[in-house]
Amino acid sequence: MTAQMYLPTFYVKQKIALTTNRYELYAANPDGSFGQMYGLAEQKRLAFKEQVTFYSDASKSRPVFGFKARQRLDFNAGYDITDESGQALGFFRKEFGASLLRSTFHVEGPGYAGTGQERSMAVALIRRFTEIPFLPIHFDFTGSDGQPLLSVERQVSVRDRYVVQVPDQRVDFRVAAAIAVGLDALMQR
């Protein structure tokens, strides 16, 4: 079964503003360059209940999907991913206990469930105990059957920039985008 909106590779670029984090989503062209803009997301900093809305373009005139925390200020909170009409697309949560040494997330969508974890224990430990900026961060998500669902790789740059690869066609682009943005937003905690 292929997801309603499937995109095998895309990019997420973060732009930092005073009160918000802004993320731009771009399709990847066959040559690896940035293609069509697929959306824009904004996250308000210091919100009591995390919510990120994705818009169809930079005018922010049409919200098309988003994710929202189920609870306020909970380190093990779950996040529901919904389409523009509020219909469920998926769910993810940070596994607090499993994330003490290496960040770990649980993800669910139609027909699959899985776990994502930082690829490198060494980078995870360096991140926790130092303030070295711009470390490359890689997450690999695998399904309960052991097959890859998606990967999110932060490229080393001044601003956060991610390459998201989705080999599993059941994973909707909107779920993968929400997870990629969620990882960035939640890694700040």
C-alpha positions as CSV (number, residue, x, y, z in Angstrom):
1,M,0.0,0.0,0.0
2,T,1.4,3.4,-1.0
3,A,0.7,6.4,1.2
4,Q,-1.6,9.1,-0.1
5,M,1.3,11.6,-0.4
6,Y,4.5,9.7,-0.9
7,L,7.8,11.5,-1.5
8,P,11.0,9.2,-1.4
9,T,13.5,12.0,-0.6
10,F,13.1,15.6,0.5
11,Y,14.9,18.4,2.4
12,V,14.1,20.4,5.5
13,K,15.8,23.7,6.0
14,Q,15.5,25.6,9.3
15,K,15.4,29.4,9.6
16,I,15.6,30.9,13.0
17,A,13.6,34.0,13.9
18,L,13.2,35.7,17.3
19,T,10.1,34.0,18.5
20,T,9.7,31.0,16.1
21,N,11.6,28.3,14.3
22,R,10.7,28.2,10.7
23,Y,11.2,25.1,8.5
24,E,11.0,25.0,4.7
25,L,10.3,21.6,3.0
26,Y,11.6,21.0,-0.5
27,A,11.4,18.0,-2.8
28,A,14.8,16.5,-4.0
29,N,15.5,16.7,-7.7
30,P,17.0,13.6,-9.4
31,D,20.4,15.3,-9.4
32,G,20.2,15.9,-5.6
33,S,19.5,19.7,-5.9
34,F,16.6,21.4,-4.2
35,G,13.3,21.1,-6.1
36,Q,9.8,22.4,-5.6
37,M,8.9,23.8,-2.2
38,Y,6.4,21.5,-0.5
39,G,5.5,23.5,2.5
40,L,6.5,25.7,5.4
41,A,6.2,25.0,9.1
42,E,6.4,27.3,12.1
43,Q,7.0,26.4,15.7
44,K,6.5,28.9,18.5
45,R,9.3,28.7,21.0
46,L,8.6,28.2,24.7
47,A,5.0,27.0,24.1
48,F,3.4,25.1,27.0
49,K,1.8,22.6,24.6
50,E,3.9,21.9,21.5
51,Q,2.1,22.5,18.2
52,V,3.6,22.9,14.7
53,T,1.5,23.9,11.7
54,F,2.6,23.2,8.1
55,Y,1.4,25.6,5.4
56,S,1.2,25.1,1.6
57,D,3.5,28.0,0.9
58,A,5.3,31.0,2.3
59,S,2.1,33.1,2.3
60,K,0.8,30.9,5.1
61,S,-2.7,31.3,3.8
62,R,-3.5,27.6,3.8
63,P,-2.6,25.2,6.7
64,V,-2.3,21.7,5.2
65,F,-1.2,19.5,8.1
66,G,0.5,19.6,11.5
67,F,1.3,17.9,14.8
68,K,0.3,18.7,18.3
69,A,1.3,17.4,21.7
70,R,-1.3,15.3,23.6
71,Q,-0.3,16.8,26.9
72,R,1.4,19.9,28.3
73,L,5.1,19.8,29.4
74,D,5.5,16.0,29.4
75,F,8.9,14.6,28.6
76,N,7.3,11.4,27.2
77,A,4.5,13.2,25.4
78,G,2.9,11.9,22.3
79,Y,2.3,14.0,19.1
80,D,-0.7,13.4,16.9
81,I,-0.1,14.2,13.2
82,T,-3.3,15.3,11.4
83,D,-4.2,16.5,7.9
84,E,-5.8,19.9,7.1
85,S,-9.3,18.6,8.1
86,G,-8.1,17.1,11.4
87,Q,-8.0,13.5,10.3
88,A,-5.3,11.4,11.9
89,L,-2.2,10.6,9.7
90,G,0.1,9.2,12.3
91,F,1.6,9.6,15.8
92,F,5.1,9.8,17.3
93,R,6.6,10.2,20.8
94,K,10.0,10.4,22.4
95,E,10.8,7.4,24.5
96,F,12.1,9.2,27.6
97,G,13.8,6.3,29.4
98,A,15.4,4.9,26.2
99,S,16.6,8.4,25.3
100,L,18.8,8.9,28.3
101,L,21.9,7.9,26.3
102,R,20.7,7.9,22.7
103,S,17.5,9.7,21.6
104,T,14.8,7.2,20.7
105,F,11.3,7.8,19.1
106,H,8.3,5.6,18.5
107,V,6.3,6.2,15.3
108,E,2.9,4.8,14.1
109,G,1.0,5.2,10.8
110,P,-1.6,3.3,8.8
111,G,-0.2,-0.3,8.5
112,Y,3.1,0.3,10.3
113,A,4.8,1.0,13.7
114,G,8.4,1.4,14.4
115,T,11.3,2.9,16.3
116,G,13.8,5.6,15.4
117,Q,17.1,6.1,17.2
118,E,20.2,8.2,16.8
119,R,22.6,6.2,14.6
120,S,25.8,7.0,16.5
121,M,26.1,6.4,20.2
122,A,29.4,8.5,20.2
123,V,27.6,11.6,18.7
124,A,24.7,11.1,21.1
125,L,27.0,11.2,24.1
126,I,29.0,14.2,22.8
127,R,25.7,16.1,22.3
128,R,24.6,15.4,25.8
129,F,27.8,16.4,27.6
130,T,29.2,19.2,25.5
131,E,28.0,22.3,23.7
132,I,29.6,21.5,20.3
133,P,27.3,23.0,17.7
134,F,26.6,21.7,14.2
135,L,27.2,18.0,15.0
136,P,25.8,15.7,12.3
137,I,22.8,13.9,13.7
138,H,21.3,10.8,12.0
139,F,18.1,9.0,12.9
140,D,17.1,5.7,11.4
141,F,13.5,4.5,11.8
142,T,12.8,0.8,11.3
143,G,9.4,-1.0,11.4
144,S,8.5,-3.7,13.8
145,D,9.4,-6.1,11.0
146,G,13.0,-4.7,11.0
147,Q,12.6,-3.0,7.6
148,P,13.7,0.7,7.2
149,L,10.8,3.2,7.3
150,L,12.7,6.5,7.0
151,S,15.9,8.2,7.9
152,V,16.6,11.8,8.9
153,E,20.1,13.2,8.5
154,R,21.2,16.6,9.7
155,Q,23.9,18.0,7.4
156,V,26.8,19.9,9.0
157,S,26.0,23.6,8.4
158,V,25.4,26.9,10.2
159,R,21.7,26.4,10.0
160,D,20.1,23.1,10.5
161,R,19.5,21.3,7.2
162,Y,18.1,17.8,6.9
163,V,17.9,15.1,4.2
164,V,14.9,12.9,4.7
165,Q,14.8,9.5,2.9
166,V,11.6,7.4,2.9
167,P,12.2,3.9,1.5
168,D,8.9,2.6,2.8
169,Q,6.0,3.7,0.6
170,R,3.5,3.4,3.4
171,V,5.0,6.4,5.1
172,D,3.1,9.5,4.1
173,F,5.3,12.6,3.3
174,R,3.3,14.6,5.9
175,V,4.2,12.0,8.6
176,A,7.9,12.0,7.6
177,A,8.0,15.8,7.5
178,A,6.3,16.1,10.9
179,I,8.9,13.7,12.4
180,A,11.8,15.5,10.8
181,V,10.7,18.9,12.2
182,G,9.7,17.3,15.5
183,L,13.2,15.8,15.9
184,D,14.8,19.2,15.4
185,A,12.3,20.9,17.8
186,L,12.5,18.2,20.5
187,M,16.3,17.8,20.3
188,Q,16.6,21.3,21.7
189,R,15.2,20.0,25.1
